[in-house]
Amino acid sequence: MPSKARIRLWSTNIDNLNFVVNQIKTMAQKTGIQIRGPIPLPTTRMEVPIMRLPHGEGKKKWEHWEMKIHKRIIDITADERVMRQLMRVRVPDDVYIEIQLI
């Protein structure tokens, strides 16, 4: 009985994240393994308010910087052949991937 692998992906760039997810999906369809996902997780939004300089004696002006972190989970049935192909998937620098065998 083949084991299962849970793939967690996260990135600040949604286009690169979707590119990697589509690569994993096409690889799974070509090999004929069972795939569940991609399951989108809630987007984490980090906002940093910064006082704009020079603010002097008058009104205080604020700038708001924000960064969004997009996350996906994919569950696949994994054997040695599939895991080798999964390691060959091209992952951009701003996409982080974590593979956990269940």
Biopython code that builds the backbone (N, CA, C, O; Angstrom):
import numpy as np
from Bio.PDB.StructureBuilder import StructureBuilder

atoms = [
    (1, "MET", "N", (0.843, -1.183, 0.000)),
    (1, "MET", "CA", (0.000, 0.000, 0.000)),
    (1, "MET", "C", (0.890, 1.248, 0.000)),
    (1, "MET", "O", (1.714, 1.421, 0.898)),
    (2, "PRO", "N", (0.725, 2.119, -1.006)),
    (2, "PRO", "CA", (1.566, 3.312, -1.060)),
    (2, "PRO", "C", (1.211, 4.303, 0.046)),
    (2, "PRO", "O", (0.061, 4.411, 0.471)),
    (3, "SER", "N", (2.229, 5.014, 0.492)),
    (3, "SER", "CA", (1.993, 6.011, 1.532)),
    (3, "SER", "C", (1.482, 7.302, 0.895)),
    (3, "SER", "O", (1.417, 7.428, -0.328)),
    (4, "LYS", "N", (1.126, 8.245, 1.745)),
    (4, "LYS", "CA", (0.630, 9.524, 1.258)),
    (4, "LYS", "C", (1.630, 10.607, 1.593)),
    (4, "LYS", "O", (2.368, 10.516, 2.574)),
    (5, "ALA", "N", (1.642, 11.627, 0.764)),
    (5, "ALA", "CA", (2.511, 12.780, 0.993)),
    (5, "ALA", "C", (1.651, 14.032, 1.018)),
    (5, "ALA", "O", (0.765, 14.211, 0.184)),
    (6, "ARG", "N", (1.924, 14.886, 1.979)),
    (6, "ARG", "CA", (1.244, 16.183, 2.066)),
    (6, "ARG", "C", (2.252, 17.254, 1.683)),
    (6, "ARG", "O", (3.311, 17.383, 2.297)),
    (7, "ILE", "N", (1.900, 18.019, 0.655)),
    (7, "ILE", "CA", (2.779, 19.067, 0.147)),
    (7, "ILE", "C", (2.193, 20.405, 0.573)),
    (7, "ILE", "O", (1.051, 20.725, 0.242)),
    (8, "ARG", "N", (2.977, 21.183, 1.305)),
    (8, "ARG", "CA", (2.563, 22.521, 1.719)),
    (8, "ARG", "C", (3.375, 23.524, 0.921)),
    (8, "ARG", "O", (4.602, 23.438, 0.863)),
    (9, "LEU", "N", (2.689, 24.470, 0.310)),
    (9, "LEU", "CA", (3.346, 25.499, -0.483)),
    (9, "LEU", "C", (2.902, 26.860, 0.032)),
    (9, "LEU", "O", (1.733, 27.054, 0.365)),
    (10, "TRP", "N", (3.846, 27.810, 0.099)),
    (10, "TRP", "CA", (3.470, 29.177, 0.438)),
    (10, "TRP", "C", (4.397, 30.146, -0.251)),
    (10, "TRP", "O", (5.566, 29.850, -0.501)),
    (11, "SER", "N", (3.841, 31.338, -0.561)),
    (11, "SER", "CA", (4.604, 32.343, -1.288)),
    (11, "SER", "C", (3.918, 33.702, -1.163)),
    (11, "SER", "O", (2.730, 33.793, -0.855)),
    (12, "THR", "N", (4.698, 34.750, -1.409)),
    (12, "THR", "CA", (4.121, 36.090, -1.465)),
    (12, "THR", "C", (3.688, 36.430, -2.888)),
    (12, "THR", "O", (2.960, 37.401, -3.091)),
    (13, "ASN", "N", (4.118, 35.655, -3.864)),
    (13, "ASN", "CA", (3.771, 35.875, -5.265)),
    (13, "ASN", "C", (2.791, 34.790, -5.704)),
    (13, "ASN", "O", (3.164, 33.623, -5.821)),
    (14, "ILE", "N", (1.539, 35.175, -5.945)),
    (14, "ILE", "CA", (0.487, 34.201, -6.269)),
    (14, "ILE", "C", (0.722, 33.545, -7.632)),
    (14, "ILE", "O", (0.371, 32.380, -7.820)),
    (15, "ASP", "N", (1.305, 34.270, -8.579)),
    (15, "ASP", "CA", (1.527, 33.704, -9.912)),
    (15, "ASP", "C", (2.557, 32.576, -9.877)),
    (15, "ASP", "O", (2.359, 31.531, -10.497)),
    (16, "ASN", "N", (3.651, 32.787, -9.153)),
    (16, "ASN", "CA", (4.660, 31.738, -9.034)),
    (16, "ASN", "C", (4.119, 30.536, -8.260)),
    (16, "ASN", "O", (4.456, 29.393, -8.571)),
    (17, "LEU", "N", (3.283, 30.792, -7.257)),
    (17, "LEU", "CA", (2.684, 29.699, -6.482)),
    (17, "LEU", "C", (1.780, 28.855, -7.373)),
    (17, "LEU", "O", (1.847, 27.626, -7.335)),
    (18, "ASN", "N", (0.936, 29.499, -8.171)),
    (18, "ASN", "CA", (0.048, 28.769, -9.074)),
    (18, "ASN", "C", (0.835, 28.021, -10.149)),
    (18, "ASN", "O", (0.404, 26.957, -10.592)),
    (19, "PHE", "N", (1.979, 28.555, -10.574)),
    (19, "PHE", "CA", (2.836, 27.878, -11.550)),
    (19, "PHE", "C", (3.342, 26.551, -10.993)),
    (19, "PHE", "O", (3.316, 25.538, -11.692)),
    (20, "VAL", "N", (3.800, 26.545, -9.749)),
    (20, "VAL", "CA", (4.312, 25.320, -9.127)),
    (20, "VAL", "C", (3.175, 24.324, -8.902)),
    (20, "VAL", "O", (3.342, 23.126, -9.130)),
    (21, "VAL", "N", (2.013, 24.821, -8.452)),
    (21, "VAL", "CA", (0.849, 23.949, -8.223)),
    (21, "VAL", "C", (0.429, 23.276, -9.529)),
    (21, "VAL", "O", (0.118, 22.085, -9.537)),
    (22, "ASN", "N", (0.417, 24.022, -10.624)),
    (22, "ASN", "CA", (0.039, 23.440, -11.914)),
    (22, "ASN", "C", (1.060, 22.413, -12.386)),
    (22, "ASN", "O", (0.684, 21.422, -13.012)),
    (23, "GLN", "N", (2.331, 22.624, -12.104)),
    (23, "GLN", "CA", (3.354, 21.631, -12.444)),
    (23, "GLN", "C", (3.118, 20.328, -11.684)),
    (23, "GLN", "O", (3.233, 19.244, -12.254)),
    (24, "ILE", "N", (2.789, 20.435, -10.400)),
    (24, "ILE", "CA", (2.542, 19.237, -9.581)),
    (24, "ILE", "C", (1.291, 18.513, -10.076)),
    (24, "ILE", "O", (1.264, 17.284, -10.134)),
    (25, "LYS", "N", (0.250, 19.280, -10.434)),
    (25, "LYS", "CA", (-0.986, 18.663, -10.926)),
    (25, "LYS", "C", (-0.767, 17.928, -12.245)),
    (25, "LYS", "O", (-1.272, 16.819, -12.423)),
    (26, "THR", "N", (-0.020, 18.531, -13.173)),
    (26, "THR", "CA", (0.217, 17.853, -14.455)),
    (26, "THR", "C", (1.096, 16.621, -14.276)),
    (26, "THR", "O", (0.909, 15.620, -14.969)),
    (27, "MET", "N", (2.058, 16.685, -13.348)),
    (27, "MET", "CA", (2.902, 15.528, -13.067)),
    (27, "MET", "C", (2.047, 14.396, -12.491)),
    (27, "MET", "O", (2.244, 13.232, -12.840)),
    (28, "ALA", "N", (1.106, 14.730, -11.620)),
    (28, "ALA", "CA", (0.248, 13.708, -11.025)),
    (28, "ALA", "C", (-0.693, 13.098, -12.058)),
    (28, "ALA", "O", (-0.959, 11.897, -12.020)),
    (29, "GLN", "N", (-1.196, 13.912, -12.976)),
    (29, "GLN", "CA", (-2.092, 13.396, -14.005)),
    (29, "GLN", "C", (-1.352, 12.492, -14.988)),
    (29, "GLN", "O", (-1.914, 11.500, -15.453)),
    (30, "LYS", "N", (-0.084, 12.823, -15.314)),
    (30, "LYS", "CA", (0.690, 12.000, -16.239)),
    (30, "LYS", "C", (1.024, 10.643, -15.629)),
    (30, "LYS", "O", (1.004, 9.629, -16.326)),
    (31, "THR", "N", (1.334, 10.618, -14.326)),
    (31, "THR", "CA", (1.688, 9.349, -13.688)),
    (31, "THR", "C", (0.457, 8.560, -13.260)),
    (31, "THR", "O", (0.558, 7.367, -12.974)),
    (32, "GLY", "N", (-0.704, 9.210, -13.213)),
    (32, "GLY", "CA", (-1.933, 8.515, -12.873)),
    (32, "GLY", "C", (-2.125, 8.266, -11.386)),
    (32, "GLY", "O", (-2.848, 7.346, -11.005)),
    (33, "ILE", "N", (-1.500, 9.057, -10.553)),
    (33, "ILE", "CA", (-1.673, 8.891, -9.107)),
    (33, "ILE", "C", (-2.868, 9.707, -8.631)),
    (33, "ILE", "O", (-3.336, 10.620, -9.312)),
    (34, "GLN", "N", (-3.343, 9.353, -7.453)),
    (34, "GLN", "CA", (-4.488, 10.044, -6.875)),
    (34, "GLN", "C", (-4.009, 11.337, -6.222)),
    (34, "GLN", "O", (-3.039, 11.340, -5.465)),
    (35, "ILE", "N", (-4.703, 12.436, -6.525)),
    (35, "ILE", "CA", (-4.330, 13.746, -5.990)),
    (35, "ILE", "C", (-5.561, 14.389, -5.360)),
    (35, "ILE", "O", (-6.679, 14.259, -5.860)),
    (36, "ARG", "N", (-5.330, 15.076, -4.265)),
    (36, "ARG", "CA", (-6.411, 15.790, -3.591)),
    (36, "ARG", "C", (-5.927, 17.215, -3.372)),
    (36, "ARG", "O", (-4.983, 17.447, -2.616)),
    (37, "GLY", "N", (-6.567, 18.158, -4.026)),
    (37, "GLY", "CA", (-6.174, 19.550, -3.870)),
    (37, "GLY", "C", (-5.934, 20.172, -5.230)),
    (37, "GLY", "O", (-6.270, 19.557, -6.243)),
    (38, "PRO", "N", (-5.384, 21.330, -5.293)),
    (38, "PRO", "CA", (-4.826, 22.156, -4.226)),
    (38, "PRO", "C", (-5.910, 22.795, -3.366)),
    (38, "PRO", "O", (-6.895, 23.327, -3.880)),
    (39, "ILE", "N", (-5.721, 22.736, -2.082)),
    (39, "ILE", "CA", (-6.648, 23.315, -1.123)),
    (39, "ILE", "C", (-6.096, 24.676, -0.707)),
    (39, "ILE", "O", (-5.039, 24.745, -0.081)),
    (40, "PRO", "N", (-6.799, 25.763, -1.048)),
    (40, "PRO", "CA", (-6.299, 27.081, -0.643)),
    (40, "PRO", "C", (-6.569, 27.338, 0.832)),
    (40, "PRO", "O", (-7.690, 27.155, 1.308)),
    (41, "LEU", "N", (-5.547, 27.759, 1.546)),
    (41, "LEU", "CA", (-5.679, 28.137, 2.944)),
    (41, "LEU", "C", (-5.868, 29.647, 3.023)),
    (41, "LEU", "O", (-5.560, 30.353, 2.063)),
    (42, "PRO", "N", (-6.368, 30.158, 4.149)),
    (42, "PRO", "CA", (-6.564, 31.612, 4.256)),
    (42, "PRO", "C", (-5.249, 32.378, 4.055)),
    (42, "PRO", "O", (-4.187, 31.959, 4.517)),
    (43, "THR", "N", (-5.354, 33.492, 3.364)),
    (43, "THR", "CA", (-4.191, 34.335, 3.093)),
    (43, "THR", "C", (-3.839, 35.137, 4.335)),
    (43, "THR", "O", (-4.691, 35.813, 4.912)),
    (44, "THR", "N", (-2.581, 35.057, 4.741)),
    (44, "THR", "CA", (-2.095, 35.826, 5.876)),
    (44, "THR", "C", (-1.715, 37.211, 5.380)),
    (44, "THR", "O", (-0.966, 37.344, 4.413)),
    (45, "ARG", "N", (-2.224, 38.235, 6.036)),
    (45, "ARG", "CA", (-1.962, 39.613, 5.623)),
    (45, "ARG", "C", (-1.233, 40.333, 6.742)),
    (45, "ARG", "O", (-1.768, 40.487, 7.840)),
    (46, "MET", "N", (-0.014, 40.774, 6.466)),
    (46, "MET", "CA", (0.763, 41.501, 7.459)),
    (46, "MET", "C", (0.831, 42.962, 7.027)),
    (46, "MET", "O", (1.284, 43.263, 5.923)),
    (47, "GLU", "N", (0.385, 43.865, 7.888)),
    (47, "GLU", "CA", (0.372, 45.292, 7.571)),
    (47, "GLU", "C", (1.259, 46.037, 8.559)),
    (47, "GLU", "O", (1.205, 45.790, 9.764)),
    (48, "VAL", "N", (2.083, 46.956, 8.037)),
    (48, "VAL", "CA", (2.989, 47.738, 8.870)),
    (48, "VAL", "C", (2.721, 49.220, 8.591)),
    (48, "VAL", "O", (3.024, 49.699, 7.498)),
    (49, "PRO", "N", (2.154, 49.961, 9.569)),
    (49, "PRO", "CA", (1.987, 51.406, 9.368)),
    (49, "PRO", "C", (3.292, 52.135, 9.717)),
    (49, "PRO", "O", (3.891, 51.885, 10.764)),
    (50, "ILE", "N", (3.721, 53.031, 8.833)),
    (50, "ILE", "CA", (4.961, 53.776, 9.028)),
    (50, "ILE", "C", (4.648, 55.259, 8.885)),
    (50, "ILE", "O", (3.955, 55.664, 7.952)),
    (51, "MET", "N", (5.164, 56.079, 9.822)),
    (51, "MET", "CA", (4.963, 57.508, 9.734)),
    (51, "MET", "C", (5.854, 58.064, 8.636)),
    (51, "MET", "O", (7.059, 57.814, 8.609)),
    (52, "ARG", "N", (5.238, 58.831, 7.720)),
    (52, "ARG", "CA", (5.967, 59.365, 6.583)),
    (52, "ARG", "C", (6.768, 60.593, 7.004)),
    (52, "ARG", "O", (6.255, 61.467, 7.704)),
    (53, "LEU", "N", (7.993, 60.654, 6.585)),
    (53, "LEU", "CA", (8.847, 61.791, 6.916)),
    (53, "LEU", "C", (8.830, 62.798, 5.774)),
    (53, "LEU", "O", (8.636, 62.363, 4.639)),
    (54, "PRO", "N", (9.014, 64.092, 5.964)),
    (54, "PRO", "CA", (9.040, 64.731, 7.275)),
    (54, "PRO", "C", (7.623, 65.041, 7.733)),
    (54, "PRO", "O", (6.826, 65.564, 6.955)),
    (55, "HIS", "N", (7.299, 64.732, 8.965)),
    (55, "HIS", "CA", (5.970, 65.033, 9.479)),
    (55, "HIS", "C", (5.966, 66.334, 10.272)),
    (55, "HIS", "O", (4.898, 66.910, 10.477)),
    (56, "GLY", "N", (7.119, 66.819, 10.725)),
    (56, "GLY", "CA", (7.253, 68.151, 11.330)),
    (56, "GLY", "C", (6.246, 68.421, 12.429)),
    (56, "GLY", "O", (5.953, 67.545, 13.242)),
    (57, "GLU", "N", (5.719, 69.627, 12.453)),
    (57, "GLU", "CA", (4.781, 70.047, 13.499)),
    (57, "GLU", "C", (3.328, 69.902, 13.064)),
    (57, "GLU", "O", (2.425, 70.013, 13.892)),
    (58, "GLY", "N", (3.089, 69.657, 11.786)),
    (58, "GLY", "CA", (1.716, 69.626, 11.280)),
    (58, "GLY", "C", (1.065, 68.273, 11.449)),
    (58, "GLY", "O", (1.278, 67.585, 12.447)),
    (59, "LYS", "N", (0.260, 67.894, 10.453)),
    (59, "LYS", "CA", (-0.441, 66.618, 10.501)),
    (59, "LYS", "C", (0.539, 65.459, 10.364)),
    (59, "LYS", "O", (1.582, 65.574, 9.719)),
    (60, "LYS", "N", (0.188, 64.376, 10.969)),
    (60, "LYS", "CA", (1.002, 63.170, 10.828)),
    (60, "LYS", "C", (0.494, 62.392, 9.621)),
    (60, "LYS", "O", (-0.698, 62.105, 9.510)),
    (61, "LYS", "N", (1.392, 62.061, 8.738)),
    (61, "LYS", "CA", (1.056, 61.296, 7.543)),
    (61, "LYS", "C", (1.573, 59.879, 7.714)),
    (61, "LYS", "O", (2.698, 59.670, 8.168)),
    (62, "TRP", "N", (0.746, 58.905, 7.346)),
    (62, "TRP", "CA", (1.104, 57.499, 7.508)),
    (62, "TRP", "C", (1.121, 56.803, 6.157)),
    (62, "TRP", "O", (0.284, 57.070, 5.294)),
    (63, "GLU", "N", (2.085, 55.910, 5.989)),
    (63, "GLU", "CA", (2.107, 54.984, 4.864)),
    (63, "GLU", "C", (1.817, 53.596, 5.407)),
    (63, "GLU", "O", (2.232, 53.255, 6.515)),
    (64, "HIS", "N", (1.111, 52.805, 4.631)),
    (64, "HIS", "CA", (0.798, 51.439, 5.056)),
    (64, "HIS", "C", (1.438, 50.471, 4.074)),
    (64, "HIS", "O", (1.117, 50.477, 2.886)),
    (65, "TRP", "N", (2.339, 49.644, 4.573)),
    (65, "TRP", "CA", (2.977, 48.597, 3.787)),
    (65, "TRP", "C", (2.325, 47.278, 4.171)),
    (65, "TRP", "O", (2.089, 47.011, 5.350)),
    (66, "GLU", "N", (2.036, 46.460, 3.174)),
    (66, "GLU", "CA", (1.445, 45.166, 3.489)),
    (66, "GLU", "C", (2.074, 44.066, 2.650)),
    (66, "GLU", "O", (2.535, 44.288, 1.531)),
    (67, "MET", "N", (2.076, 42.882, 3.225)),
    (67, "MET", "CA", (2.593, 41.698, 2.540)),
    (67, "MET", "C", (1.580, 40.577, 2.740)),
    (67, "MET", "O", (1.154, 40.304, 3.863)),
    (68, "LYS", "N", (1.202, 39.936, 1.644)),
    (68, "LYS", "CA", (0.260, 38.828, 1.711)),
    (68, "LYS", "C", (1.002, 37.525, 1.466)),
    (68, "LYS", "O", (1.839, 37.434, 0.567)),
    (69, "ILE", "N", (0.688, 36.516, 2.274)),
    (69, "ILE", "CA", (1.296, 35.195, 2.125)),
    (69, "ILE", "C", (0.187, 34.221, 1.733)),
    (69, "ILE", "O", (-0.743, 33.977, 2.502)),
    (70, "HIS", "N", (0.300, 33.676, 0.538)),
    (70, "HIS", "CA", (-0.694, 32.746, 0.004)),
    (70, "HIS", "C", (-0.217, 31.321, 0.271)),
    (70, "HIS", "O", (0.971, 31.023, 0.143)),
    (71, "LYS", "N", (-1.164, 30.429, 0.647)),
    (71, "LYS", "CA", (-0.794, 29.053, 1.009)),
    (71, "LYS", "C", (-1.696, 28.053, 0.291)),
    (71, "LYS", "O", (-2.870, 28.322, 0.035)),
    (72, "ARG", "N", (-1.121, 26.892, -0.028)),
    (72, "ARG", "CA", (-1.859, 25.784, -0.640)),
    (72, "ARG", "C", (-1.391, 24.474, -0.014)),
    (72, "ARG", "O", (-0.248, 24.349, 0.426)),
    (73, "ILE", "N", (-2.311, 23.490, 0.017)),
    (73, "ILE", "CA", (-1.984, 22.135, 0.469)),
    (73, "ILE", "C", (-2.429, 21.158, -0.618)),
    (73, "ILE", "O", (-3.524, 21.273, -1.170)),
    (74, "ILE", "N", (-1.554, 20.198, -0.912)),
    (74, "ILE", "CA", (-1.863, 19.151, -1.887)),
    (74, "ILE", "C", (-1.546, 17.814, -1.234)),
    (74, "ILE", "O", (-0.465, 17.642, -0.670)),
    (75, "ASP", "N", (-2.477, 16.862, -1.304)),
    (75, "ASP", "CA", (-2.258, 15.503, -0.814)),
    (75, "ASP", "C", (-2.167, 14.570, -2.022)),
    (75, "ASP", "O", (-3.036, 14.589, -2.893)),
    (76, "ILE", "N", (-1.111, 13.756, -2.069)),
    (76, "ILE", "CA", (-0.943, 12.802, -3.165)),
    (76, "ILE", "C", (-0.555, 11.449, -2.575)),
    (76, "ILE", "O", (0.007, 11.363, -1.483)),
    (77, "THR", "N", (-0.873, 10.386, -3.334)),
    (77, "THR", "CA", (-0.358, 9.069, -2.966)),
    (77, "THR", "C", (1.061, 8.994, -3.502)),
    (77, "THR", "O", (1.306, 9.305, -4.667)),
    (78, "ALA", "N", (1.997, 8.583, -2.655)),
    (78, "ALA", "CA", (3.410, 8.699, -3.010)),
    (78, "ALA", "C", (4.087, 7.339, -3.002)),
    (78, "ALA", "O", (3.964, 6.570, -2.048)),
    (79, "ASP", "N", (4.796, 7.062, -4.073)),
    (79, "ASP", "CA", (5.740, 5.959, -4.097)),
    (79, "ASP", "C", (7.083, 6.539, -4.539)),
    (79, "ASP", "O", (7.203, 7.746, -4.751)),
    (80, "GLU", "N", (8.075, 5.691, -4.676)),
    (80, "GLU", "CA", (9.421, 6.191, -4.960)),
    (80, "GLU", "C", (9.505, 6.908, -6.309)),
    (80, "GLU", "O", (10.203, 7.912, -6.447)),
    (81, "ARG", "N", (8.796, 6.386, -7.288)),
    (81, "ARG", "CA", (8.823, 6.974, -8.630)),
    (81, "ARG", "C", (8.228, 8.382, -8.634)),
    (81, "ARG", "O", (8.769, 9.292, -9.264)),
    (82, "VAL", "N", (7.120, 8.551, -7.931)),
    (82, "VAL", "CA", (6.455, 9.849, -7.872)),
    (82, "VAL", "C", (7.301, 10.856, -7.101)),
    (82, "VAL", "O", (7.391, 12.020, -7.493)),
    (83, "MET", "N", (7.916, 10.420, -6.015)),
    (83, "MET", "CA", (8.738, 11.335, -5.223)),
    (83, "MET", "C", (9.956, 11.820, -6.010)),
    (83, "MET", "O", (10.371, 12.968, -5.854)),
    (84, "ARG", "N", (10.525, 10.969, -6.842)),
    (84, "ARG", "CA", (11.661, 11.404, -7.673)),
    (84, "ARG", "C", (11.228, 12.455, -8.680)),
    (84, "ARG", "O", (11.947, 13.426, -8.916)),
    (85, "GLN", "N", (10.063, 12.267, -9.273)),
    (85, "GLN", "CA", (9.558, 13.264, -10.218)),
    (85, "GLN", "C", (9.189, 14.558, -9.498)),
    (85, "GLN", "O", (9.342, 15.647, -10.051)),
    (86, "LEU", "N", (8.707, 14.436, -8.274)),
    (86, "LEU", "CA", (8.349, 15.623, -7.503)),
    (86, "LEU", "C", (9.571, 16.469, -7.167)),
    (86, "LEU", "O", (9.487, 17.695, -7.093)),
    (87, "MET", "N", (10.702, 15.808, -6.966)),
    (87, "MET", "CA", (11.937, 16.544, -6.669)),
    (87, "MET", "C", (12.460, 17.307, -7.890)),
    (87, "MET", "O", (13.267, 18.225, -7.745)),
    (88, "ARG", "N", (12.012, 16.938, -9.075)),
    (88, "ARG", "CA", (12.455, 17.609, -10.302)),
    (88, "ARG", "C", (11.593, 18.799, -10.678)),
    (88, "ARG", "O", (11.892, 19.485, -11.655)),
    (89, "VAL", "N", (10.537, 19.061, -9.936)),
    (89, "VAL", "CA", (9.665, 20.195, -10.233)),
    (89, "VAL", "C", (10.442, 21.485, -10.014)),
    (89, "VAL", "O", (11.092, 21.660, -8.983)),
    (90, "ARG", "N", (10.371, 22.394, -10.996)),
    (90, "ARG", "CA", (11.075, 23.672, -10.887)),
    (90, "ARG", "C", (10.323, 24.590, -9.930)),
    (90, "ARG", "O", (9.151, 24.902, -10.140)),
    (91, "VAL", "N", (11.013, 25.013, -8.880)),
    (91, "VAL", "CA", (10.409, 25.875, -7.860)),
    (91, "VAL", "C", (11.143, 27.219, -7.869)),
    (91, "VAL", "O", (12.354, 27.248, -7.648)),
    (92, "PRO", "N", (10.437, 28.343, -8.120)),
    (92, "PRO", "CA", (11.084, 29.657, -8.066)),
    (92, "PRO", "C", (11.589, 29.978, -6.658)),
    (92, "PRO", "O", (11.222, 29.318, -5.686)),
    (93, "ASP", "N", (12.438, 31.003, -6.568)),
    (93, "ASP", "CA", (13.069, 31.346, -5.294)),
    (93, "ASP", "C", (12.079, 31.824, -4.238)),
    (93, "ASP", "O", (12.315, 31.627, -3.046)),
    (94, "ASP", "N", (10.972, 32.451, -4.648)),
    (94, "ASP", "CA", (10.059, 33.005, -3.655)),
    (94, "ASP", "C", (8.912, 32.051, -3.293)),
    (94, "ASP", "O", (7.974, 32.453, -2.605)),
    (95, "VAL", "N", (8.975, 30.806, -3.744)),
    (95, "VAL", "CA", (7.980, 29.797, -3.375)),
    (95, "VAL", "C", (8.647, 28.792, -2.434)),
    (95, "VAL", "O", (9.703, 28.242, -2.745)),
    (96, "TYR", "N", (8.030, 28.566, -1.306)),
    (96, "TYR", "CA", (8.573, 27.634, -0.306)),
    (96, "TYR", "C", (7.716, 26.382, -0.325)),
    (96, "TYR", "O", (6.490, 26.454, -0.398)),
    (97, "ILE", "N", (8.373, 25.239, -0.260)),
    (97, "ILE", "CA", (7.678, 23.958, -0.351)),
    (97, "ILE", "C", (8.138, 23.059, 0.788)),
    (97, "ILE", "O", (9.316, 23.023, 1.141)),
    (98, "GLU", "N", (7.177, 22.335, 1.352)),
    (98, "GLU", "CA", (7.457, 21.405, 2.448)),
    (98, "GLU", "C", (6.698, 20.119, 2.143)),
    (98, "GLU", "O", (5.491, 20.146, 1.903)),
    (99, "ILE", "N", (7.411, 18.992, 2.153)),
    (99, "ILE", "CA", (6.809, 17.691, 1.851)),
    (99, "ILE", "C", (6.861, 16.845, 3.108)),
    (99, "ILE", "O", (7.918, 16.668, 3.713)),
    (100, "GLN", "N", (5.705, 16.325, 3.491)),
    (100, "GLN", "CA", (5.601, 15.508, 4.701)),
    (100, "GLN", "C", (4.946, 14.180, 4.331)),
    (100, "GLN", "O", (3.870, 14.157, 3.734)),
    (101, "LEU", "N", (5.604, 13.068, 4.690)),
    (101, "LEU", "CA", (5.024, 11.750, 4.432)),
    (101, "LEU", "C", (4.100, 11.403, 5.602)),
    (101, "LEU", "O", (4.481, 11.496, 6.769)),
    (102, "ILE", "N", (2.881, 11.001, 5.255)),
    (102, "ILE", "CA", (1.881, 10.683, 6.281)),
    (102, "ILE", "C", (1.739, 9.174, 6.374)),
    (102, "ILE", "O", (0.949, 8.676, 7.176)),
]
sb = StructureBuilder()
sb.init_structure("model")
sb.init_model(0)
sb.init_chain("A")
sb.init_seg("    ")
for serial, (resi, resn, name, xyz) in enumerate(atoms, 1):
    if name == "N":
        sb.init_residue(resn, " ", resi, " ")
    sb.init_atom(name, np.array(xyz, "f"), 0.0, 1.0, " ", f" {name:<3s}", serial, name[0])
structure = sb.get_structure()
